[in-house]
Structure formats: structure tokens, C-alpha cells
Amino acid sequence: MTKNKQRIFADLLIPGAGEPQSKMAVVLADGLIEWVGPQDKAPQVVGDDLQVPVLMPGMWDCHTHFTGMLTPTLSAAMDVPVPVAAARSVADGERAINAGFTSIREVGGFGVYLARVINEGNALGPHVYAAGDLISPTGGHADLHNYSLGCVADLAERDGWLHTCDGVTGALRAVRLQLRKNAKLIKICASGGTLTEYDDPMHQQFSDIEIRTMVEEAARAERIVAAHCHGKAGIMAALRNGVKTIEHGTFLDEEAADAMLEADAILVTTRSVKIRNMDYAKKHGLPDYAWEKLLMTADRHQEAVALAIQKGVTIAAGTDSLTSGENTPLRWGEHALELKLLVDDGMTPLQAIEAATATAPLTLGPQAPKAGQIKVGWDADLCAVAENPVADISVLLDTNKITHVWKMGKLLKQPN
């Protein structure tokens, strides 16, 4: 018998990839999964065993933003001092852990800095794999159209997370600036967006050569490029220039879905942001420009995700969580809503769980850790659930039913 090991017995084990198994045991050691098998064959360890109803991998949210903002408009980035945003983001990281999400892919925000603090042990939070800044051309989705160019440039210089660049030279520098921050991926805008004023979600942003330049520069550092895409023009431009993850994919159609399959690209769905923003707008109002774009995209987004599921496009779950605090519209801690929406759009509960576990690390390309599955030698990132989410995916939305959470074998949440 060896010390410093934890043995967990599960009535049901959901491995991330593959079918659930009954009466299984898992042994954790040194931050990794050391053994998985039937309970009656589990090796002996020193210490108390833990019995849980359901054990599954810690979940991933593959599209988030640590911004510290209280309202869901990008112009709010100008109003939040960086130290305030960073402090608020610490609490958001804790909310993710409480919800059973042990890994976060952050595609624009202060995640590059929060990751460092969490890794040092100075804050409680998930693994954070961050892109650094959101990158667009001048006038694009990372620009603030009613502020002067000087204000936007000054925000970027003061460690803000919105970055504009133009041309091959500007594109190269933008990528290198994110790598300087230890970004684990690069996030670009291949189309316009909904929360900024003048850019059109249907229009392609960045020329093909600019996109290809950023993809190639990222690849030299073993990073992939994730592309914000609503309109089909942006989706197709991103795919033909080597982008590996399409974020949102609102106007994806049959041709675009086939192109994703051909490119072996991943769709990160973010259905949650439409649902939650619509609810917020009805209660509190969005700026007219944002409301009009939201109406244009909301229903079409559901059709696109349903089509992608039907066509067999690889899908990873992401929410676009953006705002800080329990009572804000795109708040952290409700990440499992995306899994329910994926089921509503045609996935089985088990497929939705896989989109938030086994598939999710693939959105980091060469930077992907061995996580998201309960397999020997993989990271001991796990969560225990009081009820079976394969029978009812909505169980995962109730954080009280996420009873235990382990990150690298360390128990971060347990019943009081």
C-alpha cells in the first residue's frame, strides 16, 4: 500500500469518450489517473475511500472571456480598470470550479494573467488556456467604433484585451504580442460581430493573406488560430486559410459544414450567449445596434448548430461567458447550459458530455493537455455528480448536484 493516493468508487463512471460503466473505481496519484477498473479489482491504498453516484471528467468551456465587465457590450471594456477586471475575474474562476468546469479556453480577455495567478496557487480556479487579445482589423469586431483611434490604441497599450491590426506586418506583430504573453492559442475575427456597432456579422474581416499569415505564425509556435465567425464569408475564409476552430458558426450551411469536415475543423457552438443575451435584452435592453444584430442571428444560429450535429461536424461546447458577478447577463458558473442546448439541438446527452470533455482539449491543437477523459496517465481532473446526467442532462445545470471537483487530483469542492 502506498500513501498519497485517492481511491474513488463510482456507481456509474462516464469516461468522456465511450459508454458509461457501472461499479467502477479510479485511483488518483500525483495529479494523474493511475488506475481505472472494476471496483472488486481496485488496488489497495492508504486512506479513506470516497463513494460517489456518478464520476465523470471535469468539464471544459471552450469559449469564454475573463473581462471583469458588468454589461454585455464590448465598449464596457473601456470603463473597467485593469486591476478591477482582474480582481473580478478571480471570483469568476471560482464559479467555474463550483460548476464542475476544471478547464477554460479563453478567447480574449485577462485569462493570460489569471492563468499565471492560478498556476502559482494564489487563486482558486480552473486550468486557463488563454488567447490574450481579441484581434481584428481596424473597424472590426475588436474595435470600439465610437471612440477615437487613439483611445482604442491606448487601451491596448494599457493591457486591455482588444487589439486592432492591419496588413501582413500588423498581423505578424499581433500574433507575436500574444505569444509574448504566453497565449496558448490565437483568436482572430474572421467576421463582424453583434456587440460592436458598425461591423456587419455577414462580412468577412481580414483578407485571406492576413488570416493565412496569422495561422502560419501561430503554427510556428505550435498554436492554433480560433476564428470568430458569424457570416458564411468569414467561415469559408477562415477554413481555406488553415483556421482549426470556428467560433459561433451562426450562418453555417451545407457547403460550410462540408468544408469543416474536409478541413477537420471544430465548431465551438456558443448557443448560450444568444439565449442569455435575448433574455437580458428583454429585461434591461441592449443598444439598438446590438439588439438588431441579435434578432438577425439568434434563430439562425440554432439552425446552424442543428445542421452541424446532423452532418457530423466535430463540436466542442463553449458559452461565451463574458460578464462578472452573479447577477450579470453572461455570468460565469452557468456553463452547463450549453450542454442542455446541444441536446435540444439534436445531440444525445452522452454526445453533449463528450463535447465538453473528450473533444474539448482538441480545440487547443498541439497545446492540448491529456485531459477530458478518465484514462490511465491522464490528468486527474474530475467531477462527481449526485444524479445521472446521461438520463437527464439538466442535472449538470444545478451546481448543488456537482458534489466534488478535483483538479490535478486536488479536491477543490466537496460537500460541507
DRENGUVEX-721007 format. One record per residue (C-alpha): residue in one letter; x, z, y. Coordinates in Angstrom, 3 decimals. Layout:
R   code          u          w          v
R      A          X          Z          Y
...
This chain:
R   code          u          w          v
R      M      0.000      0.000      0.000
R      T      1.210     -0.924      3.488
R      K      0.500      0.599      6.871
R      N     -0.708     -1.242      9.971
R      K     -3.244     -3.338      8.125
R      Q     -7.008     -3.519      8.557
R      R     -9.398     -4.392      5.768
R      I    -12.848     -5.711      6.740
R      F    -15.701     -6.143      4.288
R      A    -18.442     -8.587      5.292
R      D    -21.819     -9.099      3.686
R      L    -21.558    -12.662      4.986
R      L    -18.418    -14.478      6.161
R      I    -18.778    -17.556      8.379
R      P    -15.346    -19.231      8.226
R      G    -15.699    -21.560     11.227
R      A    -15.349    -24.695      9.100
R      G    -17.194    -24.783      5.808
R      E    -20.086    -22.937      4.256
R      P    -20.740    -19.201      4.687
R      Q    -19.719    -16.960      1.807
R      S    -21.225    -13.686      0.650
R      K    -19.446    -10.432     -0.151
R      M    -16.067    -11.356      1.268
R      A    -13.142     -9.324      2.561
R      V    -10.479    -10.059      5.168
R      V     -7.161     -8.273      5.677
R      L     -5.505     -8.316      9.098
R      A     -1.805     -7.636      9.680
R      D      0.493     -8.136     12.659
R      G     -2.106    -10.068     14.623
R      L     -2.795    -12.572     11.846
R      I     -5.196    -13.005      8.960
R      E     -3.192    -12.031      5.890
R      W     -5.768    -12.338      3.125
R      V     -9.292    -13.699      2.596
R      G    -11.263    -13.450     -0.614
R      P    -13.955    -11.712     -2.663
R      Q    -14.390     -8.037     -1.970
R      D    -13.654     -6.973     -5.529
R      K    -10.234     -8.621     -5.344
R      A     -9.170     -7.303     -1.940
R      P     -5.678     -5.761     -1.866
R      Q     -5.430     -2.052     -1.116
R      V     -4.312     -0.945      2.352
R      V     -3.744      2.391      4.052
R      G     -6.546      3.407      6.401
R      D    -10.300      3.185      6.607
R      D    -12.169      0.016      5.680
R      L    -14.748     -1.464      8.003
R      Q    -18.067     -2.810      6.713
R      V    -19.945     -5.397      8.814
R      P    -23.050     -7.523      8.174
R      V    -21.543    -10.806      9.420
R      L    -17.941    -11.723     10.222
R      M    -17.015    -14.959     11.997
R      P    -14.178    -16.316     14.125
R      G    -14.033    -15.243     17.727
R      M    -15.801    -17.922     19.720
R      W    -14.434    -20.318     22.341
R      D    -15.895    -21.528     25.602
R      C    -14.119    -24.824     26.234
R      H    -15.239    -25.444     29.835
R      T    -15.081    -22.594     32.338
R      H    -13.807    -21.736     35.818
R      F    -12.389    -18.390     36.956
R      T    -13.220    -18.791     40.660
R      G    -14.486    -15.443     41.926
R      M    -17.278    -17.303     43.725
R      L    -20.768    -15.847     44.038
R      T    -22.666    -19.104     44.599
R      P    -22.528    -22.370     42.618
R      T    -21.220    -24.721     45.320
R      L    -17.591    -25.758     45.473
R      S    -17.493    -25.193     49.223
R      A    -17.681    -21.488     48.408
R      A    -14.056    -21.771     47.286
R      M    -13.132    -21.821     50.968
R      D    -14.806    -18.455     51.569
R      V    -13.257    -16.300     48.843
R      P     -9.772    -14.884     49.483
R      V     -7.492    -15.454     46.512
R      P     -6.934    -11.708     45.857
R      V    -10.712    -11.126     45.802
R      A    -11.265    -14.055     43.459
R      A     -8.541    -12.805     41.127
R      A     -9.984     -9.286     41.025
R      R    -13.475    -10.565     40.265
R      S    -12.097    -12.796     37.524
R      V    -10.684     -9.818     35.645
R      A    -14.218     -8.490     35.180
R      D    -15.380    -11.940     34.072
R      G    -12.743    -11.964     31.344
R      E    -14.066     -8.658     30.048
R      R    -17.585    -10.120     29.968
R      A    -16.343    -12.934     27.741
R      I    -14.854    -10.480     25.251
R      N    -18.058     -8.455     25.215
R      A    -19.948    -11.625     24.258
R      G    -17.644    -12.346     21.307
R      F    -15.599    -15.057     23.031
R      T    -11.929    -14.478     22.340
R      S    -10.633    -17.765     23.779
R      I    -11.371    -19.552     27.026
R      R    -10.372    -23.053     28.034
R      E    -10.401    -23.005     31.792
R      V    -10.579    -26.358     33.564
R      G     -9.930    -25.465     37.190
R      G     -9.617    -22.042     38.752
R      F     -7.398    -18.992     38.748
R      G     -7.072    -18.880     34.965
R      V     -3.349    -19.712     35.022
R      Y     -2.772    -16.422     36.824
R      L     -5.316    -14.368     34.886
R      A     -3.744    -15.514     31.611
R      R     -0.453    -14.010     32.698
R      V     -2.026    -10.655     33.561
R      I     -3.956    -10.503     30.274
R      N     -0.890    -11.503     28.245
R      E      1.098     -8.733     29.928
R      G     -1.512     -6.233     28.759
R      N     -2.554     -5.351     32.308
R      A     -6.137     -6.565     31.878
R      L     -8.624     -6.815     29.028
R      G     -9.647    -10.376     28.335
R      P     -9.616    -13.361     26.021
R      H     -6.861    -15.853     25.452
R      V     -6.970    -18.084     28.529
R      Y     -5.782    -21.682     28.232
R      A     -5.937    -22.933     31.792
R      A     -5.523    -26.247     33.587
R      G     -4.586    -24.918     37.001
R      D     -6.220    -27.024     39.705
R      L     -9.161    -29.383     39.526
R      I     -7.648    -32.748     40.544
R      S     -9.476    -35.624     42.240
R      P     -8.727    -38.375     44.741
R      T     -9.298    -37.760     48.419
R      G    -13.046    -37.740     48.998
R      G    -13.681    -36.947     45.340
R      H    -15.093    -34.012     43.431
R      A    -12.177    -31.670     44.222
R      D    -12.515    -32.367     47.948
R      L    -14.664    -30.403     50.405
R      H    -16.228    -33.155     52.433
R      N    -17.412    -31.150     55.445
R      Y    -14.034    -29.515     56.018
R      S    -11.084    -31.212     57.659
R      L     -8.334    -32.669     55.500
R      G     -6.065    -30.022     56.947
R      C     -8.333    -27.207     55.760
R      V     -8.522    -28.592     52.233
R      A     -4.756    -29.124     52.098
R      D     -4.187    -25.618     53.425
R      L     -6.453    -24.163     50.731
R      A     -4.372    -25.912     48.067
R      E     -1.152    -24.630     49.622
R      R     -2.532    -21.082     49.563
R      D     -3.017    -21.224     45.782
R      G     -6.569    -22.500     45.922
R      W     -7.720    -24.429     42.863
R      L     -8.978    -27.706     44.385
R      H     -6.345    -30.430     44.617
R      T     -6.594    -33.971     46.001
R      C     -4.042    -36.720     45.454
R      D     -3.820    -40.487     45.732
R      G     -1.717    -43.213     44.148
R      V      0.829    -43.080     41.353
R      T      3.242    -40.849     43.243
R      G      0.494    -38.408     44.190
R      A     -0.841    -38.371     40.631
R      L      2.586    -37.598     39.199
R      R      3.125    -34.765     41.649
R      A     -0.336    -33.310     40.982
R      V      0.352    -33.067     37.253
R      R      3.819    -31.632     37.769
R      L      2.477    -28.968     40.119
R      Q      0.108    -27.780     37.387
R      L      2.874    -27.768     34.786
R      R      4.881    -25.651     37.218
R      K      2.084    -23.063     36.911
R      N      2.289    -23.241     33.097
R      A     -1.010    -25.095     32.768
R      K     -1.900    -25.764     29.126
R      L     -3.885    -28.913     29.924
R      I     -4.599    -31.112     32.948
R      K     -8.080    -31.523     34.455
R      I     -8.995    -34.596     36.464
R      C    -12.183    -36.017     37.934
R      A    -12.938    -39.446     36.490
R      S    -16.360    -39.498     38.163
R      G    -18.085    -37.863     41.088
R      G    -19.891    -34.558     40.687
R      T    -23.092    -32.723     41.560
R      L    -21.870    -29.710     43.536
R      T    -19.928    -31.672     46.157
R      E    -21.563    -33.611     48.939
R      Y    -20.638    -37.280     49.263
R      D    -19.173    -38.303     45.916
R      D    -21.568    -40.091     43.573
R      P    -21.728    -38.900     39.933
R      M    -22.148    -42.522     38.855
R      H    -18.930    -43.748     40.485
R      Q    -15.500    -43.899     38.854
R      Q    -12.911    -41.728     40.599
R      F     -9.199    -42.506     40.316
R      S     -8.114    -46.016     39.442
R      D     -7.098    -46.863     35.903
R      I     -3.418    -46.746     36.776
R      E     -3.784    -43.299     38.359
R      I     -5.568    -41.944     35.269
R      R     -3.032    -43.514     32.916
R      T     -0.163    -42.112     34.976
R      M     -1.550    -38.576     34.703
R      V     -2.248    -38.909     30.989
R      E      1.290    -40.147     30.316
R      E      2.896    -37.480     32.492
R      A      0.878    -34.739     30.784
R      A      1.798    -36.129     27.360
R      R      5.500    -35.782     28.130
R      A      4.880    -32.046     28.337
R      E      2.607    -32.084     25.247
R      R     -0.530    -31.535     27.299
R      I     -3.771    -33.466     27.112
R      V     -5.978    -34.533     30.009
R      A     -9.592    -33.421     30.271
R      A    -11.812    -35.587     32.469
R      H    -14.888    -34.531     34.413
R      C    -17.280    -37.430     33.730
R      H    -20.951    -37.897     34.564
R      G    -21.418    -41.655     35.018
R      K    -20.568    -44.204     32.341
R      A    -17.958    -45.893     34.537
R      G    -15.916    -42.700     34.633
R      I    -16.354    -42.068     30.918
R      M    -15.128    -45.527     29.966
R      A    -12.217    -45.437     32.424
R      A    -11.093    -42.094     31.042
R      L    -11.273    -43.269     27.433
R      R     -9.431    -46.551     27.926
R      N     -6.594    -44.693     29.653
R      G     -5.984    -42.069     26.990
R      V     -8.085    -39.080     28.055
R      K     -8.892    -36.953     24.999
R      T    -11.776    -34.775     26.183
R      I    -14.816    -35.879     28.147
R      E    -16.394    -33.013     30.067
R      H    -20.193    -33.206     30.579
R      G    -20.705    -36.856     29.496
R      T    -24.037    -36.972     31.304
R      F    -24.683    -40.733     31.155
R      L    -23.072    -41.349     27.772
R      D    -24.825    -44.187     25.944
R      E    -24.380    -46.012     22.627
R      E    -21.380    -48.023     23.844
R      A    -19.682    -44.960     25.318
R      A    -20.371    -42.917     22.175
R      D    -18.786    -45.658     20.064
R      A    -15.796    -45.683     22.428
R      M    -15.418    -41.922     21.985
R      L    -15.444    -42.333     18.208
R      E    -12.863    -45.119     18.429
R      A    -10.628    -43.002     20.689
R      D    -11.083    -39.870     18.563
R      A    -12.099    -38.084     21.760
R      I    -14.048    -34.848     22.057
R      L    -17.189    -34.278     24.122
R      V    -17.376    -30.851     25.791
R      T    -21.075    -30.590     26.425
R      T    -21.830    -28.034     29.216
R      R    -25.585    -28.226     28.785
R      S    -25.774    -24.639     30.043
R      V    -24.822    -25.496     33.604
R      K    -27.830    -27.769     34.060
R      I    -30.285    -25.224     32.685
R      R    -28.896    -22.321     34.689
R      N    -28.488    -24.278     37.919
R      M    -32.060    -25.570     37.711
R      D    -33.303    -22.003     37.327
R      Y    -31.143    -20.836     40.225
R      A    -32.258    -23.676     42.495
R      K    -35.938    -22.900     41.925
R      K    -35.420    -19.241     42.833
R      H    -32.801    -19.403     45.574
R      G    -32.266    -23.020     46.500
R      L    -29.240    -25.272     46.338
R      P    -28.078    -27.520     49.171
R      D    -30.249    -30.638     49.250
R      Y    -27.417    -32.896     48.107
R      A    -26.770    -30.723     45.051
R      W    -30.466    -30.419     44.186
R      E    -30.959    -34.187     44.310
R      K    -27.956    -34.812     42.046
R      L    -29.091    -32.087     39.677
R      L    -32.511    -33.716     39.327
R      M    -30.821    -37.066     38.676
R      T    -28.636    -35.725     35.876
R      A    -30.437    -32.838     34.140
R      D    -32.779    -34.655     31.759
R      R    -30.347    -37.497     31.159
R      H    -27.686    -35.005     30.092
R      Q    -29.875    -33.696     27.274
R      E    -30.430    -37.264     26.037
R      A    -26.674    -37.920     26.104
R      V    -25.813    -34.807     24.097
R      A    -28.551    -35.546     21.556
R      L    -27.197    -39.082     21.170
R      A    -23.642    -37.823     20.713
R      I    -24.787    -35.445     17.994
R      Q    -26.709    -38.224     16.258
R      K    -23.726    -40.598     16.420
R      G    -21.282    -38.039     15.046
R      V    -19.122    -37.662     18.147
R      T    -16.843    -34.628     17.872
R      I    -18.329    -31.902     20.041
R      A    -16.916    -28.663     21.427
R      A    -19.036    -26.076     23.201
R      G    -18.492    -25.362     26.886
R      T    -20.717    -23.798     29.528
R      D    -19.224    -24.464     32.996
R      S    -19.389    -20.731     33.742
R      L    -18.335    -20.631     37.375
R      T    -19.551    -17.617     39.316
R      S    -18.588    -13.942     39.212
R      G    -20.892    -10.980     38.766
R      E    -23.813    -10.089     36.537
R      N    -26.482    -11.378     38.905
R      T    -24.952    -14.728     39.843
R      P    -26.302    -18.059     38.555
R      L    -23.399    -19.377     36.455
R      R    -22.207    -15.958     35.363
R      W    -19.781    -15.113     32.624
R      G    -20.915    -13.435     29.410
R      E    -23.738    -15.847     28.516
R      H    -21.519    -18.369     26.767
R      A    -23.550    -18.426     23.547
R      L    -26.404    -20.146     25.393
R      E    -24.513    -23.389     24.840
R      L    -24.772    -22.943     21.073
R      K    -28.539    -22.499     21.283
R      L    -28.829    -25.624     23.432
R      L    -26.750    -27.596     20.934
R      V    -29.197    -26.554     18.227
R      D    -32.091    -27.542     20.474
R      D    -30.459    -30.961     20.863
R      G    -30.047    -31.629     17.148
R      M    -27.239    -29.572     15.627
R      T    -27.720    -27.113     12.811
R      P    -26.755    -23.528     13.696
R      L    -23.685    -23.866     11.476
R      Q    -22.613    -27.030     13.305
R      A    -23.065    -25.288     16.654
R      I    -20.911    -22.383     15.486
R      E    -18.248    -24.857     14.387
R      A    -18.348    -26.455     17.854
R      A    -17.458    -23.046     19.311
R      T    -14.892    -22.088     16.660
R      A    -13.062    -24.552     14.392
R      T    -13.450    -27.589     16.641
R      A    -12.748    -25.826     19.927
R      P     -8.935    -25.475     19.710
R      L     -8.654    -29.232     19.259
R      T     -9.561    -29.577     22.948
R      L     -6.005    -28.414     23.725
R      G     -4.271    -31.139     21.742
R      P     -0.630    -30.161     20.993
R      Q     -1.159    -26.798     22.718
R      A     -3.847    -25.766     20.215
R      P     -3.256    -22.406     18.516
R      K     -4.095    -21.705     14.891
R      A     -7.426    -20.134     15.775
R      G    -11.139    -20.663     15.354
R      Q    -11.159    -20.306     11.579
R      I    -10.898    -17.405      9.155
R      K     -7.910    -18.660      7.175
R      V     -4.728    -17.044      5.937
R      G     -1.962    -17.290      8.512
R      W     -4.316    -17.940     11.421
R      D     -4.780    -15.743     14.484
R      A     -6.872    -12.649     13.824
R      D     -9.450    -13.470     16.499
R      L    -12.768    -12.380     15.033
R      C    -16.184    -11.032     15.875
R      A    -18.762     -9.147     13.842
R      V    -22.468     -9.767     14.314
R      A    -25.366     -7.494     13.399
R      E    -27.548    -10.367     12.131
R      N    -27.026    -13.801     10.618
R      P    -26.632    -16.479     13.340
R      V    -26.918    -19.267     10.757
R      A    -30.514    -18.163     10.258
R      D    -31.139    -17.698     13.995
R      I    -28.531    -18.914     16.477
R      S    -30.135    -16.925     19.307
R      V    -28.696    -13.749     17.747
R      L    -25.416    -14.653     19.449
R      L    -27.023    -14.503     22.908
R      D    -27.592    -10.752     22.555
R      T    -24.239     -9.118     23.311
R      N    -25.522     -5.870     21.774
R      K    -25.545     -7.681     18.438
R      I    -21.884     -8.633     18.841
R      T    -20.753     -5.319     17.386
R      H    -16.979     -5.788     17.040
R      V    -14.424     -8.117     18.587
R      W    -10.789     -8.483     17.505
R      K     -8.138    -10.400     19.425
R      M     -4.878    -10.921     17.524
R      G     -6.004     -8.127     15.207
R      K     -6.580     -5.628     18.002
R      L    -10.077     -4.205     18.121
R      L    -11.316     -4.698     21.685
R      K    -15.017     -3.965     21.153
R      Q    -16.776     -1.619     18.767
R      P    -19.973      0.443     18.796
R      N    -19.803      3.582     20.941
